[in-house]
């Protein structure tokens, strides 16, 4: 912001993707949008590489869940801190453990259904249903 209270002007910027090395445009509209939210970091990957990363991550998550259905040793079981029933988390166990450490609770799908609708745990909710959990 300038001394006279004017908004900073944004213009399209050409950046280089850290994955493929190709140049891509960071549009002024996006810069203004993110600046309004307080985000100052510039993107480091082009839209194509970002999309490919998401597709790969989704495929890995599906593969892990299918493996968990077949192989019980892959599953990580937890006990609900509210009702004491057992349930499993496979898609994001590290994220789950950090969240539980911060909140001091590890609710099962029955005790906190809203939490289990969130993207990291939605697939785990399906897995728990398939396994007949929580028990």
RANORPE-V464581 format. One record per residue. RES is the residue in one letter. PHI is phi in whole degrees, 0 to 359 (* if undefined). OMEGA is omega in whole degrees, 0 to 359 (NA if undefined). Layout:
res=RES phi=PHI omega=OMEGA
res=RES phi=PHI omega=OMEGA
//
This chain:
res=X phi=* omega=182
res=X phi=275 omega=181
res=X phi=293 omega=184
res=X phi=265 omega=177
res=X phi=81 omega=178
res=X phi=285 omega=176
res=X phi=289 omega=176
res=X phi=293 omega=180
res=X phi=267 omega=178
res=X phi=251 omega=175
res=X phi=223 omega=181
res=X phi=306 omega=183
res=X phi=234 omega=177
res=X phi=264 omega=180
res=X phi=242 omega=179
res=X phi=248 omega=180
res=X phi=290 omega=181
res=X phi=284 omega=181
res=X phi=268 omega=184
res=X phi=263 omega=178
res=X phi=81 omega=181
res=X phi=274 omega=177
res=X phi=285 omega=175
res=X phi=216 omega=184
res=X phi=266 omega=173
res=X phi=258 omega=188
res=X phi=297 omega=180
res=X phi=300 omega=181
res=X phi=298 omega=179
res=X phi=294 omega=179
res=X phi=301 omega=181
res=X phi=294 omega=179
res=X phi=301 omega=183
res=X phi=290 omega=177
res=X phi=297 omega=179
res=X phi=295 omega=178
res=X phi=270 omega=178
res=X phi=90 omega=180
res=X phi=271 omega=181
res=X phi=251 omega=181
res=X phi=290 omega=178
res=X phi=269 omega=179
res=X phi=295 omega=180
res=X phi=249 omega=178
res=X phi=236 omega=179
res=X phi=286 omega=181
res=X phi=304 omega=181
res=X phi=294 omega=180
res=X phi=292 omega=178
res=X phi=297 omega=179
res=X phi=295 omega=179
res=X phi=297 omega=178
res=X phi=298 omega=180
res=X phi=295 omega=179
res=X phi=299 omega=179
res=X phi=296 omega=181
res=X phi=295 omega=179
res=X phi=295 omega=179
res=X phi=295 omega=178
res=X phi=297 omega=181
res=X phi=296 omega=179
res=X phi=297 omega=179
res=X phi=297 omega=180
res=X phi=297 omega=179
res=X phi=294 omega=178
res=X phi=294 omega=177
res=X phi=296 omega=180
res=X phi=294 omega=177
res=X phi=293 omega=182
res=X phi=277 omega=189
res=X phi=241 omega=182
res=X phi=298 omega=182
res=X phi=291 omega=180
res=X phi=281 omega=183
res=X phi=288 omega=175
res=X phi=242 omega=185
res=X phi=262 omega=179
res=X phi=228 omega=176
res=X phi=251 omega=180
res=X phi=297 omega=181
res=X phi=283 omega=181
res=X phi=260 omega=185
res=X phi=247 omega=177
res=X phi=86 omega=180
res=X phi=282 omega=181
res=X phi=266 omega=177
res=X phi=212 omega=183
res=X phi=233 omega=174
res=X phi=227 omega=180
res=X phi=240 omega=187
res=X phi=291 omega=184
res=X phi=214 omega=184
res=X phi=297 omega=180
res=X phi=294 omega=178
res=X phi=297 omega=180
res=X phi=300 omega=183
res=X phi=294 omega=177
res=X phi=297 omega=181
res=X phi=297 omega=180
res=X phi=292 omega=178
res=X phi=295 omega=181
res=X phi=293 omega=186
res=X phi=272 omega=182
res=X phi=77 omega=180
res=X phi=224 omega=173
res=X phi=226 omega=184
res=X phi=283 omega=178
res=X phi=278 omega=181
res=X phi=299 omega=180
res=X phi=283 omega=183
res=X phi=280 omega=181
res=X phi=222 omega=183
res=X phi=296 omega=180
res=X phi=296 omega=179
res=X phi=299 omega=185
res=X phi=283 omega=174
res=X phi=272 omega=180
res=X phi=293 omega=185
res=X phi=309 omega=183
res=X phi=294 omega=187
res=X phi=246 omega=182
res=X phi=300 omega=179
res=X phi=292 omega=178
res=X phi=295 omega=177
res=X phi=297 omega=177
res=X phi=296 omega=179
res=X phi=297 omega=179
res=X phi=300 omega=178
res=X phi=296 omega=180
res=X phi=296 omega=181
res=X phi=272 omega=181
res=X phi=73 omega=180
res=X phi=258 omega=357
res=X phi=285 omega=178
res=X phi=238 omega=NA
//
